[in-house]
Amino acid sequence: MKNNKAEENILGAIFTKPDLIHSTTLLPDDFYTDNHRFIFQIMRKLQSEGKQVDEVGILDNLSLIDNDIEPYYLTSFREKIVSTSNFPEWCDVVKENSNIRKMNFLTYDIQKQIEAGKTVSELKNIMLEGVEEIQSGEKSKIKSLNEVKNEMIINKLDILEGKISYIKTGFDIIDHLRGGFNIDYVLLAGRPSTGKTTFAINWALNMAKNGVNIGFIPLESHSINLCERIVKQEIDGFNFNDKQYLEGLRDYDLGNHFFIDDTFGEDIGKIEESMHLLVTKYGCKVIFIDYLQLISGKEETRNLEISKISRRLVRFRKTHGITLVALSQLKRGDEAKEPELSDLRDSGSLEQDADVVVMLHCNPKEKEQIIRDVKVSIKKYREGALDSMNLPFYTEKSYFEDRKKSYRIDF
C-alpha cells in the first residue's frame, strides 16, 4: 500500500516551509519509495542538528547514504507544490499506508508462527503485541519540557472548563483528592474478608450510574454471583428464594453501562483480548480485574511473572487511555496489623507501576460481624496526599457506606 503523490507533496511542502517538519511525527520508515525515505532521513538529521532543512543541506549529506539522487530531482518536489495547507492530510495518508504495510508484515509473521506450531493463545499474544506496537509508534514519545508544559496547561484548562471530567467513585476518601480518576492504574488491595470485591463493585456501580461505561472481569467468580451482589446492594431485603421477587426483578432496570466479561481462562493474552473488546466494542472507560494474582503468564518465577503482567496492564491502560483497577492480594501476615505497600503479594513492581494504591483493613475480631468497620487507606497517590477513613461494610447487603470527614465542606 503506497501513495507516491502524498510522499512527494510532504517533501515538497517541507522544502517550501521547513518548519513543517516539526509538526509531523512521521519517520523515514513510513515512506515507501526508497529515495523519498532517504531524503526524509536526511531531513530528520538536519532537524536534530538544528540546521536549515533545504535542498543544499540534503545534497551535502547525500554522500552518507547509498543512493542515485540527482540535484534536479530535489528541486522537482518544490515545483509541484501549489499550497502546503493539506500537509496534515498528506501525513495522515502516508502514516495510514505505513501502518497497513506493517499489518501485512504482522499477518505474514503470524502465518509463519502457525506453521511453526504455535498455540491459539500464543498467536493471540503475538497479534495483540504487534498491533499495540504499531499503534504506539503513531505518536512520538519524546517531548521537550516546554511541549509537556503546554500540554499540561491545555489539560488543566480543559478540566476547569468542564471539557475533561474525572470519573467519580462515589467515595469521598478518593474523590476529594482531585475529583476521581482519569486514565490511572489503580491497585485495590486487602486481606481476605475485608470486602475488596464488594468495594470494587460499589465503585463500578457508582460510576455506571453516572453514565460511565464500566467493564468488570471477575476471574474469581461467575457473572451470576456478581449480579447477585449488585441486586443485594440495589434492592434492600431482596429474597432470592422467593419466585415473586425473582419474577419482579425482570422489570427492574439495573442500567446499561455495566458490562461483565466471564473470561474463561486466566492467561494475560486472553485478559488483554477481553479488555480490548470492552474498550473498542462497548466503550468502557474503566475496567476492573478481580483479581491480579489469578492472571497467569509464562515466566520462570512468579515474581517475574506478576511483574510482566503488571507492565502489560500499564501499557494497555496507556495505549487505550482508560482507568484500570486491579484487585490484589496481600502477603500472609499478622491480620491485626495494618498492611503497608511492602505487603503487596508476589512482586515489588506492583507498587512501582501503580498510580494509586488503596488498601482495606479490618480488625480480625470483626470479620464475623454483619456490619464491619473497614479502614480504607490511600497508601500511594502520585498526584496528591495520602489519607484514610473508616467505612461501615454491610456484609448482608454487599455494600460500603460512604462517609465524609467532618473537616470537609461542600461549597
N, C-alpha and C positions, 0 to 999 in steps of 0.2 A: 504494500500500500504506500503510494507516494504522491506528492503534488509538487512537481518541479517549479511550477509558476509561483506558488506560495513561498518556496525556499528562495527563489530569485528575488521576489519582492521584499523579503525580510532583509537580505543582504543589501539590496539597493536602498532601502529605507535607512539602514544604519549608515551607509556611506553618505546619504543626504543629510541625516541628522544623527551624528554619532552618539548623542546622549540616549538615544532609544535603546541602546544595548543594556542600559541599567534597568530598564523596565520589563525585561523578559527573563524568565528562568530557563529558557532553552539551553540545552547542552549540545556540544558538537555531534554527539552520537544520535541526536534527534534528527539530523539531516540525512536523507537517503543518498543523495548524489555525492560521490567522493570529493569532487572539487568544492562543492558547497560546504561540506564538512571541514575540509582543510582550511578554507577561508574563515569560517566561523571560529575554528580552533585558534587561529592567529588573532582574530578579533578579541576573543576572551583573554588571550595572553597580553595583548596591548592594554586591555582594560585593567587587568590585575596589576600591571606595571605603572598604571596612571598615565599612560601615553595616549596621544590622539589616535583614534580609530579611523584610519583613512587608507586610500589606495597605496600611498607611499610607504606607510608602515607595514602594510601587507606584503608589498614587494620586497622590502628589506628583510622580511622573515621567511619568505618562501623557501629559501635555501635550507631551512631547518627540517623540512619535510620533503618526502619523495613525491614530486608532482610534475605536471606538464602545463601549468597555468601560465598564460602569456599576459603581458600588461594590458593589451586591448580587451582581454576577457574581463578584467576587473572593472574597467570603465563602462562596460556594457550594462552592468547592473543599475548604475545611477541613471543612465539614459532611459531605462524602461519605466522609471517611477514618475508618475504624474502627481500623486499625493501620498503622504505617509499616514493618513488618517485611519486606514484599515490595518495598520501594523498589529494591533492586538488580535484581530481576527485571523490574520495570516499565521501568527504564532500559535493560536489555538488549533488551526488546521494541521500544522506541522507536528505539534505535540500529539494530537489525536492519532495521526498516521504512525508516529513513532511508537505509541502505546499499542496500536493494533499489531505492528510488526513484532513487538515484544511478546504479545499474547500468542502470536503464531509460533514463536520460538518456544514459549512455555508449553503449548499444545504438543509440539514435537518432542519436547523433553518428557512430558507425561507419557506419550506413546512409547518412548524408549524404556521408561520405568515399568510400564505394563509388560513389555516384552521381557524385562528383567525379573518379573515375578513379584513385583511389589503388591501388597495388600490394598484393598479399597481404602482403609483408614490411612495408610501411608500415602496413597495417591492424593487423597483429600488434603492432607497436610502440605504436600508439595504444591498443590494448586493454590491453596489459600495463602501460603507464604509467598508464592510467586506473584499473585495478584496484588497483595499488600505491598510488595517491594516495588511493583510498577506504580501503584498509587502514591506511595511515599516519595517517589522520585519526581513527582509532578511539581513540587514546590521546593525551593531552596531552603535548607535548614539553617544556613549561615546568614546572620544579620548583624549589622553594626548596632552599637548601643543606642544610637540616635534613632535608628529604624524601629528598634524594640520600644523605645520611649514613645514614639509617635503612635505605635500600635496600642500601647498601654493607655495613652490619653484618649484615643478613639473608643477603646473598650470601656473605660470608666465613664466617659460622656454618654455612651450608649446605655449604660446601666442607669445613670442619673435621669436620662430622658425616657426610660422605660422600653428601650429597643431590645435590651437584653435583660432577662429576669432570672434570678437564681430560683432554683426549684426548692420550695419549702418542704420540709419533712413533717411539719406539724408538731415538732418537739422544740420547745424554747431553748433547751440546752444546746441545740445545734443551730437553730435558725437565728438566734440573736447575734451570733458571731459575725455573720455577713448576709443573712437572709436565706440561707440554704446552700445547695450545692450547684456547681456549674462545671461540668467536664472534670470530675475528680475521680481518683481511685481511692475508695474508702474501705477500710477493714473494720468489721464489726466482730469483736472477739469476746469470748466468755467461756467459763467452765460449764459443764452440764447442768441443766435445770435453772439457769439464770435467765432464760427467756430470749435467747438470741433470735430464733426463728420468729417468735411472736413479735419481737421488737421490729424485725425486718419487715414483716407483713404489715404492721401498723404504719411504718414509713411509707411502704409501697402504696397502701390504700389511701393514705393522706395525699400523696402526690397524684394518684389516679383521679381522686375526687376533684382535684384542681385542673383536670383536663390534660395531664401529662401522661403519655403512653409509657407503660412500665412493663418490663419483661422480668419474669421470675423463673429461675431454673432450680427446682427443688430436687437435688441429687439424693437427698436423704429420705424423701418421702414421695408419695404419689400426688398428683394434682388434686385428686378427690379429697385426700387428707388435708391438703392446703385449703381447699374450698370450705371444708367443714370448719376450720378455724376462722375463716373470714365470716361465715354465716353466724358463728357464735358471737363474734365481735359486733356484727351489724344488727342482729336481731336478738334482743335481750330475752332470755328464757326459752329459746327455741328448743323444741323437743324432737330429736332425730328418730325417736321410736314411735312417733305419732303420725299416721298416714295423712291426717288432715293438715298437719303442719307442713309435711313434705309436699302435698299437692298445692297448698297455698304458696309455697316457695316458688313455683313455676312462674307466677306473675310478679315476683319481686325482682326489681331491676338492680343488679349489682354493678352496672356500668360497663362501658365498652373500651376502657383504657387500661385494663389489667390483663396481661397475656401470660399464660403459664405454658412452659415447654417441658413436657415429660421426656427429657432426653435419656434414652436407654443406652447406657454406655458412658463411661466417665473419662474417656480419652480426651486430652486437651484439644485435639483436632476436631472432635465432634462437638465439643463445647463451643469452639470458635465458629464452627459452621452454624450452630443454633443461634449464637449471638448475631452473626451476620444476617440471618433470616429475620430475627426480631427487629433489627435496625432497618434493613432495606425494605422489607415487605410490610412490617407493622408499625414502623416509625417510632420505635421505642427510644426514649431519651435517657432512660435509666434502666440498668439491668442488675438484678440481684442473683447471686450464685450461693446456694446453700448446700454444701459448704466447700471451702477451698481444698481441704485435705482429702476430699473424696475424688479429686481430679487426679488422673494418672498420666505419667509421661514415660520416657524410656531412657532415663539416666542411671548411672551406676549407683548413686546413693540417693536416699530420699531427700536429704537436704538440697542436693544439686537439682533434683527433680522439681521440688517445690519452687526453688529459685527461678528456674527456667519457665515454669508455668506462670509464676507471678509476672515475670518480664513480658511474656507473651500477652498476658491480660492488659498490662500497661500499654503495650504497643497497639493493641486493638482499641483500647479507650482513646488513645491519641489519634489514631488513624480515622476513627469514625466520629470523634467529637461527642462522646457520651459520658455520663457518670456511671461508674461501675462499683457496685457494693458487693464485696466478697465476705461472707461469714467465715470465721476462722476459729479453730480450736486453740486451746492453751495447753502448755506443758502440765503434766501432773505435778501437784504440789500441795502445800497446805491450803485447803479451801477457805480457811478462815482469814488468810492473808490476802489483801487486795492485790490483784495482778498488776504487773508492770509490762512495759514493752519487751523486756527480756524474756517474758513468758510465752511469747508467740511461738507456736509449735512448728518444729521441723526446719525453720530457716530464718536466719537473722536478716535476710534480704527483704523479707516481708515489710519490716519496719522502714527500710530504706526506700522501697518502691512506693509505699502508700503516701497520699497527700494528707489523709485524715485517718486516725485510729481511734475508734470508740470502743471502750471496754465496759462490760457489765459485771457486777459483783454482788453476790447475795450471801448473807450470813448462813452458813450451813444449817443452823438451828431453825431457820425459817423456810427451808426448802420443801417441807411437807405441808406448809400452811397454804390455805386457799388464796390469801392475799399476802404477797411477799413484798418486802421493801428492798428494791434493787437500786444500787448505786450505778448511775450512768456517768462515765468519765470520758472527757476528751483528752486522750493521752498524747496525741500528736496532732498538730494542726499547722501546716506550712504557712498559712497566711494570718494567723491570729493567736490569741492567748488560749491557754488550757483552762478547763472548767470541769465541774462535776455537780451532780444533783441526784438526790434520791427520788425515785418514782415508784408508785404502787403498781405491782404486777398482779392483775386479777386472773388467776390461772384458769378458772372455770369459763371465763369469757374470752380467754386468749387476748388480753387487752392490757396495754400500759396507759395509765392516765397521765396526761401531760400536766406539768406544774411550772409556774413561773416564779423565779426568785423575787423576793419581796423588794429588792432594791431596783428592780427593773420597772420602768414606767412606760406605758403606751402613750405616744403623742398623737 
